[in-house]
Amino acid sequence: MRNTKKHIDPLPDEFAGYEEAAEFWDTHDTTDYPEAFQTVEVKAELRKRHYEVEIDEDVIKVLGKQAQTVGITVSRLATDMLRQQILSAA
């Protein structure tokens, strides 16, 4: 019968920086270090909802250029334009 226990490197007390930590966790499994983690209680509240809307390619290209010109995201520009159209139609 073969020994199937895998070797688990000790978890460093500290990492020199984010890159060292990233290198370690890229090659190690967090489930091998349950003592290093603690359960925390998190309360989350959904404040906004976002919806996906299909937009034709030619329209999104124009929106992208306009958004870049004014320095905002395409999403923000599209929302502002739709809001303006809705208000003027009311």
C-alpha positions in Angstrom: 0.0 0.0 0.0 1.4 3.3 -1.1 1.6 6.4 1.2 -0.9 8.9 -0.3 -0.3 11.7 2.1 0.7 14.8 0.2 3.4 17.1 1.4 2.0 20.5 2.7 4.4 23.3 2.9 4.1 25.4 6.1 2.2 28.6 5.7 4.6 31.6 6.1 3.9 33.9 9.0 4.0 36.9 6.7 4.5 37.6 3.0 7.0 40.2 1.9 4.3 41.7 -0.4 1.3 40.9 -2.6 3.5 39.3 -5.3 5.0 36.8 -2.8 1.6 36.0 -1.5 0.2 35.5 -5.0 3.1 33.2 -5.9 2.5 31.1 -2.8 -1.3 30.8 -3.4 -0.8 30.1 -7.1 0.9 26.9 -6.1 -0.9 26.0 -2.9 -4.5 25.0 -2.0 -6.3 27.1 0.6 -8.2 24.0 1.8 -4.8 22.6 3.1 -4.7 25.5 5.6 -8.1 25.6 7.4 -6.5 26.9 10.6 -5.3 30.0 8.8 -8.9 31.2 8.1 -11.7 32.3 10.2 -15.4 32.5 9.6 -16.8 36.1 9.5 -20.3 37.3 9.4 -21.2 39.5 6.5 -24.3 41.5 6.1 -24.9 42.6 2.5 -27.6 44.8 1.2 -28.6 45.1 -2.5 -28.8 48.8 -3.1 -29.0 48.9 -6.9 -29.9 46.5 -9.6 -28.3 46.4 -13.0 -29.9 45.0 -16.1 -28.4 43.7 -19.3 -29.8 45.1 -22.5 -28.9 44.0 -26.0 -27.6 46.8 -28.1 -26.7 46.7 -31.8 -23.0 46.7 -32.6 -23.1 49.9 -34.5 -24.8 51.7 -31.6 -22.4 50.5 -29.0 -19.4 51.6 -31.1 -20.8 55.1 -31.3 -21.7 55.1 -27.6 -18.1 53.9 -26.8 -16.6 56.8 -28.7 -18.9 59.4 -27.1 -18.3 58.0 -23.6 -14.6 58.1 -24.1 -14.8 61.7 -25.4 -16.6 62.9 -22.2 -14.6 60.6 -19.9 -17.4 58.4 -18.6 -18.3 54.7 -19.0 -20.5 53.5 -21.8 -23.0 52.3 -19.1 -23.2 55.7 -17.5 -23.7 57.4 -20.9 -26.4 55.0 -21.9 -28.2 55.4 -18.6 -28.0 59.2 -18.8 -29.3 59.2 -22.4 -32.1 56.8 -21.6 -33.1 58.8 -18.5 -33.1 62.0 -20.6 -35.3 60.4 -23.3 -37.7 59.1 -20.7 -38.1 62.5 -19.0 -38.6 64.3 -22.3 -41.3 61.8 -23.3 -43.2 62.1 -20.1 
